[in-house]
Amino acid sequence: MKKWILRLALLVAVAGLYFAIRHRGVVGMKSTDIRENSVAPDFSLPDLAGQRVDLSSYRGKVVLLDFWATWCDPCRDEIPHFVDLQNKYGEQGLQIIGVSMDDGPEAVRDFYQRFKMNYPVVMGNAKTGELYGGVLGLPIAFVIRRDGRIAEKHIGATDISVFEKEIVTLLGSKVGSS
């Protein structure tokens, strides 16, 4: 009888977790989750050379804001594709910005050089993550329109063709461009 009660309790806990995930989107995302079409929160963060990067300085460009870390395997898989996208669409107005959630810049600098990253990488922190709804799982990427509003949010590894389609659409759109 005890085993049956234990199994039932476990089943109830798993079902509860399942419904909590479906209701909130992803485990770890706070209820202050940022929404599409809201203005992307501005930040001023140091890049790998210690220079400040302000998100607002990229208004008028389509921005792919990628929260990642060197230890995150799906992040490592996406980055070469982001390098390709920056090469392909940078002159048309795309700007990719990486927000490293690593503890320090040393490993990130090495990673940046090894992967030949061609876009700015800033060092994020818990406050930056909170601005974007709580970044407790990686990767998370935001596609931001030229007017600074969030067009799309991607949680987890996303096929590069999805990003490319969204970017091409936004680059072709002159609405809200500066």
C-alpha positions as CSV (number, residue, x, y, z in Angstrom):
1,M,0.0,0.0,0.0
2,K,2.9,2.4,0.8
3,K,4.4,1.8,-2.6
4,W,1.1,2.6,-4.3
5,I,0.8,5.9,-2.3
6,L,4.4,6.8,-3.1
7,R,3.8,6.2,-6.8
8,L,0.6,8.2,-6.8
9,A,2.4,11.1,-5.0
10,L,5.2,11.0,-7.6
11,L,2.7,10.9,-10.5
12,V,0.9,13.9,-9.0
13,A,4.2,15.8,-8.6
14,V,5.2,15.1,-12.2
15,A,1.8,16.1,-13.5
16,G,2.0,19.3,-11.5
17,L,5.4,20.1,-12.9
18,Y,4.2,19.4,-16.4
19,F,1.3,21.8,-16.1
20,A,3.5,24.4,-14.4
21,I,5.9,24.3,-17.3
22,R,3.1,24.6,-19.9
23,H,1.5,27.5,-18.0
24,R,4.8,29.4,-17.5
25,G,6.5,28.5,-20.7
26,V,9.8,27.1,-19.3
27,V,11.1,26.2,-15.9
28,G,13.1,29.1,-14.5
29,M,11.4,31.9,-16.5
30,K,10.0,34.4,-14.1
31,S,6.5,35.6,-14.2
32,T,7.9,39.0,-15.3
33,D,8.7,37.3,-18.6
34,I,9.2,40.0,-21.3
35,R,6.7,40.0,-24.1
36,E,6.9,40.3,-27.8
37,N,6.2,43.9,-29.1
38,S,7.4,45.4,-25.9
39,V,10.4,47.7,-26.0
40,A,13.6,45.8,-25.4
41,P,15.1,46.9,-22.1
42,D,18.2,49.1,-22.6
43,F,21.5,48.2,-21.0
44,S,25.0,49.5,-20.9
45,L,27.5,46.6,-20.4
46,P,31.2,46.1,-20.9
47,D,32.4,44.3,-24.0
48,L,35.4,42.0,-23.9
49,A,37.8,45.0,-24.2
50,G,36.0,46.8,-21.3
51,Q,34.3,49.4,-23.5
52,R,30.6,50.1,-22.7
53,V,28.0,48.8,-25.2
54,D,24.5,50.4,-25.1
55,L,21.7,48.5,-26.7
56,S,19.9,51.8,-27.5
57,S,22.8,52.8,-29.8
58,Y,21.7,50.1,-32.2
59,R,18.2,51.6,-32.9
60,G,17.5,51.6,-36.6
61,K,19.1,48.2,-36.9
62,V,17.6,44.7,-36.6
63,V,19.2,43.2,-33.5
64,L,19.6,39.6,-32.6
65,L,20.3,39.6,-28.9
66,D,21.7,36.3,-27.9
67,F,22.1,35.3,-24.2
68,W,24.7,32.5,-24.1
69,A,27.6,31.0,-22.2
70,T,30.8,29.2,-23.2
71,W,29.8,26.1,-21.3
72,C,26.4,25.8,-23.1
73,D,26.6,23.2,-25.8
74,P,23.5,24.4,-27.8
75,C,25.0,28.0,-27.6
76,R,28.3,26.7,-29.0
77,D,26.3,25.1,-31.9
78,E,24.5,28.3,-32.7
79,I,27.4,30.7,-32.7
80,P,29.0,29.7,-36.0
81,H,25.6,30.3,-37.6
82,F,25.3,33.7,-36.0
83,V,28.8,34.6,-37.4
84,D,27.5,33.6,-40.9
85,L,24.3,35.7,-40.4
86,Q,26.3,38.7,-39.4
87,N,28.5,38.3,-42.5
88,K,25.5,37.9,-44.8
89,Y,23.2,40.6,-43.4
90,G,25.4,43.0,-41.5
91,E,25.6,45.5,-44.3
92,Q,21.8,45.4,-44.7
93,G,21.3,46.5,-41.1
94,L,21.6,43.4,-38.9
95,Q,23.5,43.6,-35.7
96,I,24.0,40.5,-33.5
97,I,25.0,41.2,-29.9
98,G,26.1,38.3,-27.7
99,V,25.4,38.6,-24.0
100,S,27.7,36.2,-22.2
101,M,26.4,34.9,-18.9
102,D,29.8,33.4,-18.0
103,D,31.3,34.4,-14.6
104,G,34.2,36.3,-16.1
105,P,35.6,37.4,-19.5
106,E,38.7,35.3,-19.6
107,A,37.1,32.1,-21.1
108,V,34.8,34.3,-23.3
109,R,37.8,36.1,-24.8
110,D,39.4,32.8,-25.8
111,F,36.1,31.5,-27.1
112,Y,35.5,34.7,-29.1
113,Q,38.8,34.3,-30.9
114,R,38.5,30.5,-31.4
115,F,35.1,30.9,-33.0
116,K,36.1,34.0,-34.9
117,M,33.1,35.9,-33.6
118,N,32.4,39.0,-35.7
119,Y,29.9,40.8,-33.5
120,P,30.1,42.5,-30.1
121,V,29.9,40.3,-27.0
122,V,29.1,41.9,-23.7
123,M,29.4,40.5,-20.2
124,G,25.9,40.0,-18.8
125,N,24.9,39.6,-15.2
126,A,21.9,38.6,-13.1
127,K,20.4,42.2,-13.4
128,T,20.6,42.0,-17.2
129,G,18.9,38.6,-17.1
130,E,16.1,40.0,-14.9
131,L,15.5,42.8,-17.4
132,Y,14.8,40.2,-20.0
133,G,12.4,38.2,-17.8
134,G,14.9,36.0,-16.0
135,V,17.5,34.2,-18.1
136,L,18.0,30.9,-16.1
137,G,18.3,28.6,-19.1
138,L,20.5,29.1,-22.2
139,P,20.4,29.9,-25.0
140,I,17.7,32.6,-25.1
141,A,17.6,35.0,-28.1
142,F,15.5,38.0,-28.8
143,V,15.0,39.4,-32.3
144,I,14.5,43.1,-32.0
145,R,13.0,45.3,-34.7
146,R,14.5,48.6,-35.9
147,D,12.2,50.5,-33.6
148,G,13.6,48.7,-30.6
149,R,10.6,46.5,-30.0
150,I,10.9,42.8,-29.5
151,A,9.7,40.9,-32.5
152,E,10.5,37.3,-31.4
153,K,11.8,35.4,-28.4
154,H,13.4,32.0,-28.7
155,I,14.0,29.8,-25.7
156,G,16.5,27.0,-26.3
157,A,18.4,26.0,-29.4
158,T,16.6,27.3,-32.5
159,D,17.1,26.3,-36.1
160,I,19.1,29.0,-37.9
161,S,16.6,29.0,-40.7
162,V,14.0,30.4,-38.2
163,F,16.3,33.3,-37.3
164,E,17.2,34.0,-40.9
165,K,13.5,34.1,-42.0
166,E,12.7,36.6,-39.2
167,I,15.7,38.7,-39.9
168,V,15.1,38.9,-43.6
169,T,11.5,39.9,-43.0
170,L,12.5,42.6,-40.6
171,L,15.3,43.9,-42.7
172,G,12.8,44.3,-45.6
173,S,10.4,46.2,-43.4
174,K,11.0,49.9,-43.2
175,V,8.3,50.4,-40.5
176,G,9.9,52.1,-37.4
177,S,13.3,52.4,-39.1
178,S,15.4,55.5,-38.2
